[in-house]
Amino acid sequence: MARSSVEASEDWENYPRNLIQHSFYVDENKCNVRLTQDSERLFVPEKDSEVWVFDVGEPFKGIGNGDGEERAVELFKIKGSPQLSSFLKTRRQTVVISIRQSFSWSRLKISEEGLKRLFTNLRVHPNFLDVVHVFGEKTEPVEETFLTFFYHPIFQRPIVQIEDVPDYGGYEIGYNIKYVAGHGRPFLKDPYVIRETGIYQKFWNTSASKQGCNWVLIHASDALEERAKNLFKSPWKTACPVQFQMHVMILLFVSDTWRPFISFNEELFWKLRQRGFLTDIKGPKSTGDFEADFTDVRSLQALTDKMRQISHTLGLNIQLATQLKASINRVRQMPIPDALPLECFEEFDSHIDFFIFQQKTHSARVECLIARAQGVSTLIQNILDIRNADNNNRLNHAVHDIAEQGIKENQLIKRITRQSMLDTKSMVVIAFVSAVFLPATFIATLFGSNFFGFVSAGDHHMIAVADNVWIYIVTALGTSGLTVLISGWWWRKTRNETDQSKNDDECFM
């Protein structure tokens, strides 16, 4: 025998294993393990846990209201899991719970215990945990392209009889919707950012007098909460059997910013086109140097990448709306005791068709913008290819000129080398002549001077040496010795400078 909802509420630690009616199709153990592993990223500590609750009062006669009745709806905060459990024990026909975040990339402002107590009491299908895991603390963009949707009917006659579980019929729907909204940060150029909201609804019906509807909103905007609060004031428009119309209201409400967002990006693209998408090639700072500014090209690439992401998001929203429409058509076939007015479904179909058409229109505008940006990118690439080819051609001509100049220089060096060889031969001849005639010239000069002479002494002639012949010898030897010393000093100095330069080069290397 299955446990009652009261017993299951006390066994909240085992969510979703305590919801045994889903165990055939869902691996509750895997869901529980994943929830525990991801709890630090998803949830705040128990002392900081809080949720916001719509207190939907009983209908009373209103003044000036078209349906003749209205009811008071208050939005208040519940702190801590015990207070939340006390509130959930009070049976209400409509329960609306809003789980908030401080900002988009922060943790949900509910503890793991609070979420398990809430989902156990409302018997939330484990598939909705896929939506929960999308939120939480993030250090970088993750799962930006993830979207999920599920619809599960509540069968009239379950195989296993479960106490306090509707045995007549009902359904539950869960999904996350992506949209754009203003972030309010003046220092960013793009005033829009992608947001998402998680939606869960469960309608249960046991008889004409016992019906109920449970809602869970995750990261709903203040404007959406206020809009829902005003709608719940009308008991006729938001009776439990017709609350499925709230889904299309939510889709239309959060999607009203798509048009200004796309217009903003079209204007941004137009401004980029006005600047011509030209690379700014500045003059060289030094020989062979240049600086290119590709700011416009990078801006175009960033815009194209963002538009591709937006196109994918719009496609996901179209799939979501299509699945939601098909699911509500299945609800139409359910045997509910209170026959629902046909116009409720007709209005739902007309409005969700309007939403799908809007999303397709926005998607077509985005695809057109992407195609235009790709056309400009192709043009820029062609221009860059032409410039590259021109630069390569100039470089080839420069290399050719350098090669020709090198050939001419080699020919000149060859002629200079040949002339140097001829000069060397001439110097050899001169050196040989000097070596042959220098001693004879020295001796002839010595004897041709006044240091030597012939003296007659009777019948004999004698060579007489002057007294100052020593001047010649001293001058010749001193000059020769000084020349040798100066040459030796100069050779040693030149050699030392060469060795020092070589050592400096080796140290530098």
C-alpha positions in Angstrom: 0.0 0.0 0.0 1.4 3.4 -1.0 2.0 6.1 1.5 -0.3 9.0 1.9 0.7 12.6 1.0 1.0 13.4 4.7 3.4 10.5 5.2 5.3 11.5 2.1 5.7 15.0 3.4 7.4 13.7 6.5 9.8 11.8 4.2 10.9 14.9 2.3 14.6 13.9 2.6 14.0 11.1 0.0 12.5 13.3 -2.7 11.9 12.3 -5.4 12.1 8.7 -4.3 9.0 9.3 -2.1 6.9 9.9 -5.3 6.5 6.3 -6.2 4.0 6.8 -9.0 6.8 8.2 -11.2 9.4 5.4 -10.5 8.7 3.4 -13.6 9.8 6.1 -16.1 12.1 8.2 -13.9 15.3 7.1 -12.1 14.6 8.8 -8.7 17.9 7.7 -7.3 19.9 9.4 -10.1 17.7 12.6 -9.6 18.4 12.6 -5.9 22.1 12.1 -6.3 22.4 14.9 -8.8 20.3 17.2 -6.6 22.6 16.5 -3.7 25.8 17.0 -5.7 24.5 20.3 -7.1 23.0 21.6 -3.9 25.9 24.0 -3.0 25.6 25.7 -6.4 21.8 25.8 -6.4 20.7 26.5 -2.9 21.4 29.0 -0.1 21.9 27.9 3.6 18.8 27.1 5.6 19.1 30.3 7.6 18.8 32.4 4.4 16.0 30.3 2.9 12.9 32.2 1.8 10.1 31.9 -0.8 7.3 34.3 -1.9 3.7 33.1 -1.8 0.5 34.3 -3.4 -2.2 34.3 -0.7 -5.3 33.9 -2.9 -8.4 34.7 -0.9 -12.0 33.6 -1.2 -14.2 35.3 -3.8 -16.4 38.2 -2.8 -18.8 40.5 -4.6 -16.8 43.3 -6.3 -18.0 46.7 -7.5 -17.4 47.4 -11.2 -16.1 44.0 -11.9 -17.4 42.4 -15.1 -17.7 38.9 -13.7 -19.4 40.2 -10.5 -16.8 38.7 -8.2 -13.2 39.3 -7.2 -10.9 38.2 -4.5 -8.0 39.6 -2.6 -4.5 38.4 -3.5 -1.5 39.3 -1.4 2.2 38.5 -2.0 4.1 37.8 1.1 7.4 36.2 2.1 7.9 33.0 4.1 11.3 32.4 5.7 12.7 29.0 6.7 11.5 25.5 5.9 9.4 25.0 9.1 7.2 28.1 8.3 6.9 26.9 4.7 5.8 23.4 5.9 3.1 25.0 8.1 1.8 27.1 5.2 1.7 24.0 2.9 -0.4 22.1 5.4 -3.2 24.6 5.1 -5.2 23.2 2.1 -5.8 25.9 -0.5 -7.5 25.6 -3.9 -4.7 27.6 -5.6 -1.1 27.6 -4.4 1.4 29.8 -6.1 5.0 29.7 -4.9 7.7 32.0 -6.4 11.4 31.1 -5.9 13.6 34.1 -6.4 17.3 34.8 -7.1 19.3 37.8 -6.0 20.5 38.1 -9.6 20.6 35.9 -12.6 23.8 34.0 -11.8 23.2 33.6 -8.1 21.9 30.7 -6.1 18.1 30.2 -5.6 16.9 31.8 -2.4 15.7 28.5 -1.0 17.5 25.8 0.9 17.8 22.2 -0.3 15.5 21.2 2.6 13.0 23.8 1.7 12.9 22.8 -2.0 12.4 19.1 -1.1 9.7 19.9 1.4 7.9 22.1 -1.2 8.2 19.6 -4.0 7.2 16.7 -1.8 4.1 18.4 -0.5 3.0 19.6 -4.0 4.1 16.3 -5.5 6.1 18.0 -8.2 7.1 15.7 -11.0 10.9 14.9 -11.0 11.2 16.1 -14.6 10.9 19.6 -13.2 14.4 19.2 -11.6 15.8 19.6 -15.1 14.5 23.2 -15.0 15.8 23.7 -11.4 19.3 22.7 -12.5 19.4 25.4 -15.1 19.5 28.1 -12.4 21.8 28.5 -9.5 25.3 30.1 -9.1 27.4 30.3 -12.2 30.9 31.6 -12.8 30.5 31.5 -16.6 27.7 31.1 -19.2 26.5 27.4 -19.1 23.5 25.8 -20.6 22.5 29.0 -22.3 20.9 26.9 -25.1 19.1 24.4 -22.9 15.3 24.3 -22.8 13.0 21.5 -21.5 9.2 20.9 -21.6 7.1 18.1 -20.2 3.4 17.3 -20.0 2.1 14.4 -17.9 -1.6 13.5 -17.4 -2.9 12.4 -14.1 -4.9 9.3 -14.8 -8.4 8.9 -13.6 -7.9 5.3 -12.3 -4.3 4.7 -11.3 -3.2 1.0 -11.1 -2.1 1.5 -7.5 -4.6 3.3 -5.3 -2.9 6.2 -3.5 -4.6 8.2 -0.7 -5.0 11.9 -1.2 -3.9 11.6 -4.8 -6.5 12.8 -7.4 -8.3 9.8 -8.8 -10.4 11.6 -11.4 -7.9 13.4 -13.6 -5.6 16.3 -14.1 -2.3 17.1 -15.6 1.1 18.7 -14.8 3.2 20.9 -17.1 6.7 22.2 -16.6 9.2 24.1 -18.8 11.6 27.0 -18.9 11.1 30.0 -21.2 13.9 32.2 -22.5 13.4 35.9 -23.3 15.3 39.2 -23.3 15.0 41.9 -20.8 16.7 45.1 -19.8 19.5 44.7 -17.2 19.6 48.3 -16.0 23.4 48.6 -16.0 24.3 51.9 -17.7 28.0 51.1 -18.2 27.2 48.3 -20.7 26.6 49.2 -24.4 24.0 46.5 -24.9 21.0 47.3 -22.6 19.5 43.8 -23.0 20.4 40.4 -21.7 18.9 36.9 -22.0 16.8 35.8 -19.0 14.8 32.7 -18.3 12.0 31.7 -16.0 10.9 28.2 -14.8 7.2 27.4 -14.8 5.4 24.5 -13.2 1.6 23.9 -13.0 -0.3 21.0 -11.7 -4.1 20.8 -12.0 -5.8 18.0 -10.0 -9.4 17.2 -10.0 -11.3 14.6 -8.0 -14.9 15.9 -8.3 -16.8 19.0 -9.2 -16.3 20.3 -5.7 -12.7 19.3 -5.2 -10.3 20.8 -7.6 -6.9 22.5 -7.1 -4.1 24.1 -8.9 -0.4 24.4 -7.9 2.1 26.8 -9.4 5.9 27.1 -8.9 7.7 30.0 -10.5 11.5 30.2 -10.6 13.2 33.5 -11.1 10.1 35.3 -12.3 10.5 39.0 -12.8 8.7 41.5 -10.4 6.6 42.6 -13.4 5.5 39.0 -14.1 4.6 38.4 -10.4 2.6 41.6 -10.4 0.8 40.7 -13.6 -0.1 37.2 -12.2 -1.2 38.8 -8.9 -3.7 41.0 -10.7 -5.1 38.2 -12.8 -5.7 35.9 -9.8 -8.0 38.7 -8.4 -10.6 37.5 -10.9 -11.9 34.1 -9.7 -13.9 33.5 -12.9 -11.0 34.1 -15.2 -8.6 32.1 -13.1 -10.7 29.2 -11.9 -8.7 26.0 -11.5 -9.9 24.3 -14.7 -9.1 27.3 -16.9 -5.8 28.3 -15.3 -4.0 26.7 -18.3 -4.6 30.0 -20.0 -2.0 31.5 -17.7 0.7 29.8 -19.7 0.1 31.7 -22.9 -0.2 34.9 -20.8 3.2 34.2 -19.4 4.7 33.6 -22.9 3.2 36.8 -24.3 4.2 38.9 -21.3 7.8 37.9 -21.1 8.2 38.1 -24.9 7.2 41.8 -25.4 10.8 42.9 -25.3 11.9 41.0 -28.4 10.8 43.7 -30.8 12.8 46.6 -29.3 15.8 44.2 -28.7 15.9 43.2 -32.4 15.4 46.9 -33.5 18.3 47.9 -31.3 20.6 45.3 -33.0 19.4 46.4 -36.4 20.3 50.0 -35.6 23.7 48.8 -34.3 24.3 47.0 -37.6 23.2 50.1 -39.5 25.8 52.2 -37.6 28.5 49.7 -38.4 27.6 49.9 -42.1 27.7 53.7 -42.0 31.3 53.4 -40.9 32.0 51.3 -43.9 33.4 48.2 -42.2 36.9 49.3 -43.2 40.1 48.2 -41.6 42.0 51.3 -40.5 45.6 50.9 -41.9 47.8 53.5 -40.2 51.1 54.6 -41.5 54.4 52.8 -40.7 56.1 53.8 -37.5 59.3 52.3 -38.8 60.5 50.7 -42.0 58.3 47.7 -42.9 55.9 48.3 -40.0 52.2 49.1 -40.1 49.2 49.0 -37.6 45.8 47.7 -38.6 42.6 48.5 -36.6 39.9 45.8 -37.0 37.5 47.1 -34.4 34.6 47.2 -36.8 35.3 43.7 -38.0 35.3 42.4 -34.5 32.1 44.2 -33.7 30.5 42.6 -36.7 31.7 39.2 -35.6 30.3 39.7 -32.1 27.0 40.9 -33.4 26.7 37.9 -35.8 27.5 35.5 -33.0 24.9 37.0 -30.7 22.3 36.9 -33.4 23.0 33.2 -34.0 22.4 32.6 -30.3 19.2 34.6 -30.4 18.0 32.7 -33.5 18.5 29.4 -31.7 16.6 30.7 -28.6 13.7 31.8 -30.7 13.6 28.4 -32.4 13.4 26.8 -28.9 10.6 29.1 -27.9 8.7 28.1 -31.0 9.1 24.4 -30.2 8.0 25.1 -26.6 4.8 26.9 -27.8 4.0 24.1 -30.3 4.4 21.4 -27.6 2.3 23.5 -25.1 -0.5 23.9 -27.7 -0.5 20.1 -28.4 -0.6 19.4 -24.7 -3.6 21.7 -24.0 -5.4 20.1 -26.9 -5.0 16.8 -25.0 -6.4 18.5 -21.9 -9.5 19.4 -24.0 -10.1 15.7 -24.3 -10.0 15.0 -20.6 -13.4 14.2 -18.9 -13.6 17.0 -16.3 -16.8 17.2 -14.4 -17.3 20.9 -15.0 -17.6 21.2 -18.7 -15.1 23.8 -19.8 -16.4 26.5 -22.1 -15.1 25.9 -25.6 -14.2 29.5 -26.0 -11.4 29.0 -23.3 -9.6 26.6 -25.6 -10.3 28.7 -28.7 -8.9 31.8 -27.0 -5.9 29.8 -25.9 -5.2 28.5 -29.4 -5.6 31.9 -31.0 -3.2 33.6 -28.5 -0.6 30.9 -28.7 -0.8 30.9 -32.5 -0.2 34.7 -32.2 2.8 34.0 -30.0 4.2 31.5 -32.4 3.7 33.9 -35.3 5.5 36.6 -33.4 8.4 34.3 -32.6 8.7 33.3 -36.2 8.6 36.9 -37.3 11.4 37.8 -34.8 13.3 34.7 -35.9 13.0 35.8 -39.6 14.3 39.3 -38.7 17.2 37.8 -36.9 18.0 35.4 -39.8 17.8 38.4 -42.2 20.3 40.3 -40.0 22.6 37.3 -39.9 22.5 37.0 -43.7 23.3 40.7 -44.2 26.1 40.5 -41.7 27.5 37.4 -43.5 27.3 39.3 -46.8 29.3 42.2 -45.3 31.8 39.7 -43.8 32.3 38.1 -47.2 32.9 41.5 -48.7 35.4 42.3 -46.0 37.2 39.0 -46.5 37.4 39.7 -50.3 38.9 43.1 -49.6 41.4 41.6 -47.2 42.3 38.9 -49.8 42.8 41.6 -52.4 45.0 43.6 -50.1 46.9 40.5 -49.1 47.5 39.6 -52.8 48.7 43.1 -53.5 51.0 43.1 -50.6 52.4 39.7 -51.7 52.9 41.1 -55.2 54.8 44.1 -53.8 56.9 41.8 -51.6 57.8 39.6 -54.6 58.8 42.6 -56.6 60.9 43.9 -53.7 62.6 40.5 -53.3 63.3 40.4 -57.1 64.9 43.8 -57.0 67.0 42.8 -54.0 68.1 39.7 -55.9 69.1 41.7 -58.9 71.0 44.2 -56.7 72.8 41.3 -55.1 73.8 39.9 -58.5 75.2 43.3 -59.5 77.1 43.6 -56.2 78.6 40.1 -56.7 79.8 41.1 -60.1 81.3 44.3 -58.7 83.1 42.4 -55.9 84.4 40.0 -58.5 85.9 42.8 -60.6 87.4 44.4 -57.4 88.9 41.0 -56.4 90.5 40.6 -59.9 91.9 44.2 -59.7 93.2 43.4 -56.2 95.0 40.4 -57.5 96.7 42.5 -60.2 97.7 45.1 -57.6 99.1 42.4 -55.4 101.3 41.2 -58.3 102.5 44.7 -58.9 103.4 45.1 -55.2 105.4 41.9 -55.3 107.4 43.2 -58.2 108.0 46.5 -56.4 109.0 44.7 -53.3 111.4 42.4 -55.2 113.0 45.4 -56.9 113.3 47.2 -53.6 114.9 44.2 -51.9 117.4 43.9 -54.7 118.4 47.5 -55.1 118.0 48.8 -51.5 121.3 47.4 -50.2 123.2 48.7 -53.2 121.5 52.0 -52.9 122.4 52.2 -49.2 126.1 51.4 -49.8 126.2 53.8 -52.8 124.7 56.5 -50.6 127.1 55.8 -47.8 130.2 56.0 -50.0 128.8 59.0 -51.9 128.6 61.0 -48.7 131.4 63.0 -47.1 132.1 60.3 -44.5 134.5 58.5 -46.8 137.2 59.7 -49.1 140.6 58.9 -50.8 143.8 60.3 -49.4 147.2 60.3 -51.3 150.1 59.3 -49.2 153.1 59.3 -51.5 152.7 56.7 -54.1 149.8 55.1 -52.3 146.1 56.0 -52.1 144.1 55.2 -49.0 140.4 55.4 -48.0 140.0 57.8 -45.2 137.1 57.7 -42.8 135.8 61.0 -41.4 135.8 61.6 -37.7 132.0 62.2 -37.6 131.0 58.9 -39.3 129.5 57.9 -36.0 126.7 60.4 -36.6 125.5 58.4 -39.6 125.7 55.1 -37.7 124.0 56.4 -34.6 121.3 58.1 -36.6 120.6 55.1 -38.8 120.6 52.6 -35.9 118.4 54.9 -33.6 115.9 55.6 -36.4 115.7 51.9 -37.3 115.3 50.9 -33.6 112.6 53.6 -33.0 110.7 52.4 -36.1 110.8 48.8 -34.9 109.5 49.8 -31.4 106.7 52.0 -32.8 105.6 49.2 -35.1 105.7 46.6 -32.3 103.6 48.8 -30.0 101.0 49.5 -32.7 100.7 45.8 -33.5 100.2 44.9 -29.9 97.5 47.6 -29.4 95.6 46.6 -32.4 95.7 42.9 -31.4 94.4 43.7 -27.8 91.5 45.8 -29.2 90.5 43.0 -31.5 90.6 40.4 -28.7 88.6 42.7 -26.4 85.9 43.2 -29.1 85.7 39.4 -29.6 85.3 38.8 -25.9 82.5 41.4 -25.7 80.7 39.8 -28.6 80.9 36.4 -26.9 79.6 37.8 -23.6 76.6 39.5 -25.4 75.7 36.3 -27.1 
